Amino acid sequence: MPFKSLRQKRKEREEKTKMKELMKELRKSKLEEICGEDKELYEVLSNTLLLNPSQLKNEGIESLLEKAKNYERSNEEGRARIAYHAAGGLALYLGDLGLVRECFKKCEEKSSSKMREIYKFFSNEENAKRALKIAQEYYKKVKPYS
């Protein structure tokens, strides 16, 4: 018989819903797994972690900070923010809480967008410590390019 009963249709819908939920769980990123239910922390780290920190590690954090300061002196606020963002991301990778807070504080001062709230997250020391802990755990699990 070509017609499906209401019970069959409902069962198929339920199975599709279960399958979608299962696929959603499988697609969770490592960062989502580590952050768990902390959506704010996930949002912050997904915007600040570096995918390939080794590229910047070779350049060195001091070099990035010097570039940022030079941009500031030249009144190139956008470029300064980008350089501080890169330095802050590298500081997360290296585990330097003081530099993380310093760099993202500078980013917050130079940002006029939604990113301001993300950078502001690091101004609270407890938040910064939490983010640093999760970032270190993330980099251990993901093992970015070395």
PyMOL commands that place a pseudoatom at each C-alpha (Angstrom):
pseudoatom trace, name=CA, resn=MET, resi=1, chain=A, elem=C, hetatm=0, pos=[0.000, 0.000, 0.000]
pseudoatom trace, name=CA, resn=PRO, resi=2, chain=A, elem=C, hetatm=0, pos=[1.596, 3.347, -1.048]
pseudoatom trace, name=CA, resn=PHE, resi=3, chain=A, elem=C, hetatm=0, pos=[0.110, 5.395, 1.790]
pseudoatom trace, name=CA, resn=LYS, resi=4, chain=A, elem=C, hetatm=0, pos=[1.857, 5.531, 5.129]
pseudoatom trace, name=CA, resn=SER, resi=5, chain=A, elem=C, hetatm=0, pos=[-0.074, 5.533, 8.333]
pseudoatom trace, name=CA, resn=LEU, resi=6, chain=A, elem=C, hetatm=0, pos=[0.130, 8.477, 10.693]
pseudoatom trace, name=CA, resn=ARG, resi=7, chain=A, elem=C, hetatm=0, pos=[1.999, 6.267, 13.128]
pseudoatom trace, name=CA, resn=GLN, resi=8, chain=A, elem=C, hetatm=0, pos=[4.639, 5.428, 10.491]
pseudoatom trace, name=CA, resn=LYS, resi=9, chain=A, elem=C, hetatm=0, pos=[5.048, 9.088, 9.544]
pseudoatom trace, name=CA, resn=ARG, resi=10, chain=A, elem=C, hetatm=0, pos=[5.426, 10.122, 13.167]
pseudoatom trace, name=CA, resn=LYS, resi=11, chain=A, elem=C, hetatm=0, pos=[7.969, 7.372, 13.767]
pseudoatom trace, name=CA, resn=GLU, resi=12, chain=A, elem=C, hetatm=0, pos=[9.976, 8.495, 10.707]
pseudoatom trace, name=CA, resn=ARG, resi=13, chain=A, elem=C, hetatm=0, pos=[9.939, 12.116, 11.932]
pseudoatom trace, name=CA, resn=GLU, resi=14, chain=A, elem=C, hetatm=0, pos=[11.115, 11.029, 15.366]
pseudoatom trace, name=CA, resn=GLU, resi=15, chain=A, elem=C, hetatm=0, pos=[13.915, 8.986, 13.832]
pseudoatom trace, name=CA, resn=LYS, resi=16, chain=A, elem=C, hetatm=0, pos=[14.974, 11.941, 11.664]
pseudoatom trace, name=CA, resn=THR, resi=17, chain=A, elem=C, hetatm=0, pos=[15.006, 14.201, 14.724]
pseudoatom trace, name=CA, resn=LYS, resi=18, chain=A, elem=C, hetatm=0, pos=[17.103, 11.699, 16.676]
pseudoatom trace, name=CA, resn=MET, resi=19, chain=A, elem=C, hetatm=0, pos=[19.499, 11.376, 13.738]
pseudoatom trace, name=CA, resn=LYS, resi=20, chain=A, elem=C, hetatm=0, pos=[19.859, 15.169, 13.477]
pseudoatom trace, name=CA, resn=GLU, resi=21, chain=A, elem=C, hetatm=0, pos=[20.617, 15.416, 17.195]
pseudoatom trace, name=CA, resn=LEU, resi=22, chain=A, elem=C, hetatm=0, pos=[23.174, 12.637, 16.927]
pseudoatom trace, name=CA, resn=MET, resi=23, chain=A, elem=C, hetatm=0, pos=[24.863, 14.323, 13.965]
pseudoatom trace, name=CA, resn=LYS, resi=24, chain=A, elem=C, hetatm=0, pos=[24.932, 17.621, 15.851]
pseudoatom trace, name=CA, resn=GLU, resi=25, chain=A, elem=C, hetatm=0, pos=[26.695, 15.932, 18.767]
pseudoatom trace, name=CA, resn=LEU, resi=26, chain=A, elem=C, hetatm=0, pos=[29.220, 14.313, 16.443]
pseudoatom trace, name=CA, resn=ARG, resi=27, chain=A, elem=C, hetatm=0, pos=[29.985, 17.672, 14.827]
pseudoatom trace, name=CA, resn=LYS, resi=28, chain=A, elem=C, hetatm=0, pos=[30.876, 19.271, 18.143]
pseudoatom trace, name=CA, resn=SER, resi=29, chain=A, elem=C, hetatm=0, pos=[34.351, 20.661, 18.011]
pseudoatom trace, name=CA, resn=LYS, resi=30, chain=A, elem=C, hetatm=0, pos=[37.042, 19.846, 20.546]
pseudoatom trace, name=CA, resn=LEU, resi=31, chain=A, elem=C, hetatm=0, pos=[36.697, 23.343, 21.932]
pseudoatom trace, name=CA, resn=GLU, resi=32, chain=A, elem=C, hetatm=0, pos=[32.944, 22.882, 22.427]
pseudoatom trace, name=CA, resn=GLU, resi=33, chain=A, elem=C, hetatm=0, pos=[33.628, 19.600, 24.197]
pseudoatom trace, name=CA, resn=ILE, resi=34, chain=A, elem=C, hetatm=0, pos=[36.162, 21.168, 26.545]
pseudoatom trace, name=CA, resn=CYS, resi=35, chain=A, elem=C, hetatm=0, pos=[34.025, 24.248, 27.276]
pseudoatom trace, name=CA, resn=GLY, resi=36, chain=A, elem=C, hetatm=0, pos=[30.972, 22.116, 27.942]
pseudoatom trace, name=CA, resn=GLU, resi=37, chain=A, elem=C, hetatm=0, pos=[27.932, 24.224, 28.782]
pseudoatom trace, name=CA, resn=ASP, resi=38, chain=A, elem=C, hetatm=0, pos=[29.953, 27.440, 29.189]
pseudoatom trace, name=CA, resn=LYS, resi=39, chain=A, elem=C, hetatm=0, pos=[28.757, 29.209, 26.028]
pseudoatom trace, name=CA, resn=GLU, resi=40, chain=A, elem=C, hetatm=0, pos=[30.399, 32.525, 26.935]
pseudoatom trace, name=CA, resn=LEU, resi=41, chain=A, elem=C, hetatm=0, pos=[33.815, 30.921, 27.322]
pseudoatom trace, name=CA, resn=TYR, resi=42, chain=A, elem=C, hetatm=0, pos=[33.337, 29.047, 24.053]
pseudoatom trace, name=CA, resn=GLU, resi=43, chain=A, elem=C, hetatm=0, pos=[32.437, 32.287, 22.258]
pseudoatom trace, name=CA, resn=VAL, resi=44, chain=A, elem=C, hetatm=0, pos=[35.483, 34.064, 23.673]
pseudoatom trace, name=CA, resn=LEU, resi=45, chain=A, elem=C, hetatm=0, pos=[37.964, 31.305, 22.903]
pseudoatom trace, name=CA, resn=SER, resi=46, chain=A, elem=C, hetatm=0, pos=[36.572, 30.570, 19.458]
pseudoatom trace, name=CA, resn=ASN, resi=47, chain=A, elem=C, hetatm=0, pos=[37.392, 34.191, 18.620]
pseudoatom trace, name=CA, resn=THR, resi=48, chain=A, elem=C, hetatm=0, pos=[40.813, 34.359, 20.276]
pseudoatom trace, name=CA, resn=LEU, resi=49, chain=A, elem=C, hetatm=0, pos=[42.550, 30.973, 20.001]
pseudoatom trace, name=CA, resn=LEU, resi=50, chain=A, elem=C, hetatm=0, pos=[45.082, 30.574, 17.233]
pseudoatom trace, name=CA, resn=LEU, resi=51, chain=A, elem=C, hetatm=0, pos=[44.646, 27.729, 14.759]
pseudoatom trace, name=CA, resn=ASN, resi=52, chain=A, elem=C, hetatm=0, pos=[48.383, 27.543, 14.065]
pseudoatom trace, name=CA, resn=PRO, resi=53, chain=A, elem=C, hetatm=0, pos=[50.293, 29.228, 16.900]
pseudoatom trace, name=CA, resn=SER, resi=54, chain=A, elem=C, hetatm=0, pos=[53.659, 27.968, 15.653]
pseudoatom trace, name=CA, resn=GLN, resi=55, chain=A, elem=C, hetatm=0, pos=[53.620, 30.557, 12.871]
pseudoatom trace, name=CA, resn=LEU, resi=56, chain=A, elem=C, hetatm=0, pos=[53.508, 33.369, 15.421]
pseudoatom trace, name=CA, resn=LYS, resi=57, chain=A, elem=C, hetatm=0, pos=[55.665, 31.537, 17.952]
pseudoatom trace, name=CA, resn=ASN, resi=58, chain=A, elem=C, hetatm=0, pos=[58.545, 31.670, 15.466]
pseudoatom trace, name=CA, resn=GLU, resi=59, chain=A, elem=C, hetatm=0, pos=[58.079, 35.426, 15.122]
pseudoatom trace, name=CA, resn=GLY, resi=60, chain=A, elem=C, hetatm=0, pos=[58.011, 35.824, 18.884]
pseudoatom trace, name=CA, resn=ILE, resi=61, chain=A, elem=C, hetatm=0, pos=[55.646, 37.614, 21.200]
pseudoatom trace, name=CA, resn=GLU, resi=62, chain=A, elem=C, hetatm=0, pos=[58.058, 40.502, 21.763]
pseudoatom trace, name=CA, resn=SER, resi=63, chain=A, elem=C, hetatm=0, pos=[58.126, 41.177, 18.041]
pseudoatom trace, name=CA, resn=LEU, resi=64, chain=A, elem=C, hetatm=0, pos=[54.315, 41.216, 17.905]
pseudoatom trace, name=CA, resn=LEU, resi=65, chain=A, elem=C, hetatm=0, pos=[54.146, 43.631, 20.827]
pseudoatom trace, name=CA, resn=GLU, resi=66, chain=A, elem=C, hetatm=0, pos=[56.728, 45.893, 19.235]
pseudoatom trace, name=CA, resn=LYS, resi=67, chain=A, elem=C, hetatm=0, pos=[54.731, 45.943, 15.996]
pseudoatom trace, name=CA, resn=ALA, resi=68, chain=A, elem=C, hetatm=0, pos=[51.582, 46.828, 17.933]
pseudoatom trace, name=CA, resn=LYS, resi=69, chain=A, elem=C, hetatm=0, pos=[53.333, 49.694, 19.717]
pseudoatom trace, name=CA, resn=ASN, resi=70, chain=A, elem=C, hetatm=0, pos=[54.725, 50.999, 16.420]
pseudoatom trace, name=CA, resn=TYR, resi=71, chain=A, elem=C, hetatm=0, pos=[51.231, 50.938, 14.929]
pseudoatom trace, name=CA, resn=GLU, resi=72, chain=A, elem=C, hetatm=0, pos=[49.947, 52.842, 17.952]
pseudoatom trace, name=CA, resn=ARG, resi=73, chain=A, elem=C, hetatm=0, pos=[52.640, 55.496, 17.500]
pseudoatom trace, name=CA, resn=SER, resi=74, chain=A, elem=C, hetatm=0, pos=[51.599, 55.811, 13.841]
pseudoatom trace, name=CA, resn=ASN, resi=75, chain=A, elem=C, hetatm=0, pos=[47.927, 56.146, 14.859]
pseudoatom trace, name=CA, resn=GLU, resi=76, chain=A, elem=C, hetatm=0, pos=[47.045, 52.940, 13.011]
pseudoatom trace, name=CA, resn=GLU, resi=77, chain=A, elem=C, hetatm=0, pos=[44.618, 51.704, 15.644]
pseudoatom trace, name=CA, resn=GLY, resi=78, chain=A, elem=C, hetatm=0, pos=[43.156, 48.898, 13.525]
pseudoatom trace, name=CA, resn=ARG, resi=79, chain=A, elem=C, hetatm=0, pos=[46.545, 47.374, 12.824]
pseudoatom trace, name=CA, resn=ALA, resi=80, chain=A, elem=C, hetatm=0, pos=[47.586, 47.835, 16.437]
pseudoatom trace, name=CA, resn=ARG, resi=81, chain=A, elem=C, hetatm=0, pos=[44.479, 45.937, 17.573]
pseudoatom trace, name=CA, resn=ILE, resi=82, chain=A, elem=C, hetatm=0, pos=[45.239, 43.106, 15.164]
pseudoatom trace, name=CA, resn=ALA, resi=83, chain=A, elem=C, hetatm=0, pos=[48.832, 42.863, 16.399]
pseudoatom trace, name=CA, resn=TYR, resi=84, chain=A, elem=C, hetatm=0, pos=[47.692, 42.870, 20.047]
pseudoatom trace, name=CA, resn=HIS, resi=85, chain=A, elem=C, hetatm=0, pos=[45.067, 40.237, 19.197]
pseudoatom trace, name=CA, resn=ALA, resi=86, chain=A, elem=C, hetatm=0, pos=[47.771, 38.005, 17.678]
pseudoatom trace, name=CA, resn=ALA, resi=87, chain=A, elem=C, hetatm=0, pos=[50.019, 38.571, 20.702]
pseudoatom trace, name=CA, resn=GLY, resi=88, chain=A, elem=C, hetatm=0, pos=[47.122, 37.774, 23.059]
pseudoatom trace, name=CA, resn=GLY, resi=89, chain=A, elem=C, hetatm=0, pos=[46.371, 34.582, 21.168]
pseudoatom trace, name=CA, resn=LEU, resi=90, chain=A, elem=C, hetatm=0, pos=[50.015, 33.578, 21.354]
pseudoatom trace, name=CA, resn=ALA, resi=91, chain=A, elem=C, hetatm=0, pos=[50.067, 34.392, 25.072]
pseudoatom trace, name=CA, resn=LEU, resi=92, chain=A, elem=C, hetatm=0, pos=[47.098, 32.015, 25.517]
pseudoatom trace, name=CA, resn=TYR, resi=93, chain=A, elem=C, hetatm=0, pos=[49.094, 29.323, 23.733]
pseudoatom trace, name=CA, resn=LEU, resi=94, chain=A, elem=C, hetatm=0, pos=[52.200, 30.013, 25.829]
pseudoatom trace, name=CA, resn=GLY, resi=95, chain=A, elem=C, hetatm=0, pos=[50.205, 30.151, 29.067]
pseudoatom trace, name=CA, resn=ASP, resi=96, chain=A, elem=C, hetatm=0, pos=[51.181, 33.710, 30.093]
pseudoatom trace, name=CA, resn=LEU, resi=97, chain=A, elem=C, hetatm=0, pos=[48.247, 35.113, 32.077]
pseudoatom trace, name=CA, resn=GLY, resi=98, chain=A, elem=C, hetatm=0, pos=[49.728, 38.596, 32.477]
pseudoatom trace, name=CA, resn=LEU, resi=99, chain=A, elem=C, hetatm=0, pos=[50.324, 39.024, 28.760]
pseudoatom trace, name=CA, resn=VAL, resi=100, chain=A, elem=C, hetatm=0, pos=[46.907, 37.590, 27.903]
pseudoatom trace, name=CA, resn=ARG, resi=101, chain=A, elem=C, hetatm=0, pos=[45.236, 40.230, 30.042]
pseudoatom trace, name=CA, resn=GLU, resi=102, chain=A, elem=C, hetatm=0, pos=[47.503, 43.046, 28.857]
pseudoatom trace, name=CA, resn=CYS, resi=103, chain=A, elem=C, hetatm=0, pos=[47.094, 42.293, 25.152]
pseudoatom trace, name=CA, resn=PHE, resi=104, chain=A, elem=C, hetatm=0, pos=[43.344, 41.822, 25.216]
pseudoatom trace, name=CA, resn=LYS, resi=105, chain=A, elem=C, hetatm=0, pos=[42.941, 44.962, 27.365]
pseudoatom trace, name=CA, resn=LYS, resi=106, chain=A, elem=C, hetatm=0, pos=[44.640, 46.889, 24.549]
pseudoatom trace, name=CA, resn=CYS, resi=107, chain=A, elem=C, hetatm=0, pos=[42.345, 45.191, 22.034]
pseudoatom trace, name=CA, resn=GLU, resi=108, chain=A, elem=C, hetatm=0, pos=[39.314, 46.167, 24.074]
pseudoatom trace, name=CA, resn=GLU, resi=109, chain=A, elem=C, hetatm=0, pos=[40.439, 49.820, 24.095]
pseudoatom trace, name=CA, resn=LYS, resi=110, chain=A, elem=C, hetatm=0, pos=[40.881, 49.790, 20.312]
pseudoatom trace, name=CA, resn=SER, resi=111, chain=A, elem=C, hetatm=0, pos=[37.774, 47.877, 19.367]
pseudoatom trace, name=CA, resn=SER, resi=112, chain=A, elem=C, hetatm=0, pos=[34.424, 49.394, 18.532]
pseudoatom trace, name=CA, resn=SER, resi=113, chain=A, elem=C, hetatm=0, pos=[32.578, 46.244, 17.606]
pseudoatom trace, name=CA, resn=LYS, resi=114, chain=A, elem=C, hetatm=0, pos=[31.095, 43.095, 19.093]
pseudoatom trace, name=CA, resn=MET, resi=115, chain=A, elem=C, hetatm=0, pos=[34.669, 42.016, 19.765]
pseudoatom trace, name=CA, resn=ARG, resi=116, chain=A, elem=C, hetatm=0, pos=[34.882, 44.570, 22.585]
pseudoatom trace, name=CA, resn=GLU, resi=117, chain=A, elem=C, hetatm=0, pos=[32.795, 42.270, 24.798]
pseudoatom trace, name=CA, resn=ILE, resi=118, chain=A, elem=C, hetatm=0, pos=[35.007, 39.329, 23.913]
pseudoatom trace, name=CA, resn=TYR, resi=119, chain=A, elem=C, hetatm=0, pos=[38.154, 41.262, 24.816]
pseudoatom trace, name=CA, resn=LYS, resi=120, chain=A, elem=C, hetatm=0, pos=[36.504, 42.631, 27.963]
pseudoatom trace, name=CA, resn=PHE, resi=121, chain=A, elem=C, hetatm=0, pos=[36.070, 39.051, 29.188]
pseudoatom trace, name=CA, resn=PHE, resi=122, chain=A, elem=C, hetatm=0, pos=[39.822, 38.941, 29.892]
pseudoatom trace, name=CA, resn=SER, resi=123, chain=A, elem=C, hetatm=0, pos=[39.750, 42.042, 32.117]
pseudoatom trace, name=CA, resn=ASN, resi=124, chain=A, elem=C, hetatm=0, pos=[38.297, 39.896, 34.900]
pseudoatom trace, name=CA, resn=GLU, resi=125, chain=A, elem=C, hetatm=0, pos=[41.195, 37.870, 36.322]
pseudoatom trace, name=CA, resn=GLU, resi=126, chain=A, elem=C, hetatm=0, pos=[39.049, 34.830, 37.136]
pseudoatom trace, name=CA, resn=ASN, resi=127, chain=A, elem=C, hetatm=0, pos=[37.688, 34.781, 33.583]
pseudoatom trace, name=CA, resn=ALA, resi=128, chain=A, elem=C, hetatm=0, pos=[41.209, 35.092, 32.190]
pseudoatom trace, name=CA, resn=LYS, resi=129, chain=A, elem=C, hetatm=0, pos=[42.427, 32.205, 34.362]
pseudoatom trace, name=CA, resn=ARG, resi=130, chain=A, elem=C, hetatm=0, pos=[39.482, 30.064, 33.274]
pseudoatom trace, name=CA, resn=ALA, resi=131, chain=A, elem=C, hetatm=0, pos=[40.133, 30.860, 29.610]
pseudoatom trace, name=CA, resn=LEU, resi=132, chain=A, elem=C, hetatm=0, pos=[43.842, 30.158, 29.978]
pseudoatom trace, name=CA, resn=LYS, resi=133, chain=A, elem=C, hetatm=0, pos=[43.162, 26.782, 31.607]
pseudoatom trace, name=CA, resn=ILE, resi=134, chain=A, elem=C, hetatm=0, pos=[40.769, 25.753, 28.830]
pseudoatom trace, name=CA, resn=ALA, resi=135, chain=A, elem=C, hetatm=0, pos=[43.120, 27.073, 26.123]
pseudoatom trace, name=CA, resn=GLN, resi=136, chain=A, elem=C, hetatm=0, pos=[45.970, 24.971, 27.507]
pseudoatom trace, name=CA, resn=GLU, resi=137, chain=A, elem=C, hetatm=0, pos=[43.730, 21.894, 27.627]
pseudoatom trace, name=CA, resn=TYR, resi=138, chain=A, elem=C, hetatm=0, pos=[42.585, 22.593, 24.057]
pseudoatom trace, name=CA, resn=TYR, resi=139, chain=A, elem=C, hetatm=0, pos=[46.131, 22.901, 22.715]
pseudoatom trace, name=CA, resn=LYS, resi=140, chain=A, elem=C, hetatm=0, pos=[47.144, 19.651, 24.446]
pseudoatom trace, name=CA, resn=LYS, resi=141, chain=A, elem=C, hetatm=0, pos=[44.244, 17.780, 22.826]
pseudoatom trace, name=CA, resn=VAL, resi=142, chain=A, elem=C, hetatm=0, pos=[44.407, 19.360, 19.394]
pseudoatom trace, name=CA, resn=LYS, resi=143, chain=A, elem=C, hetatm=0, pos=[48.189, 19.520, 19.104]
pseudoatom trace, name=CA, resn=PRO, resi=144, chain=A, elem=C, hetatm=0, pos=[48.442, 22.310, 16.539]
pseudoatom trace, name=CA, resn=TYR, resi=145, chain=A, elem=C, hetatm=0, pos=[51.225, 22.360, 14.010]
pseudoatom trace, name=CA, resn=SER, resi=146, chain=A, elem=C, hetatm=0, pos=[54.615, 22.446, 15.679]
for i in range(1, 146): cmd.bond("trace and resi %d" % i, "trace and resi %d" % (i + 1))
show_as sticks, trace
zoom trace
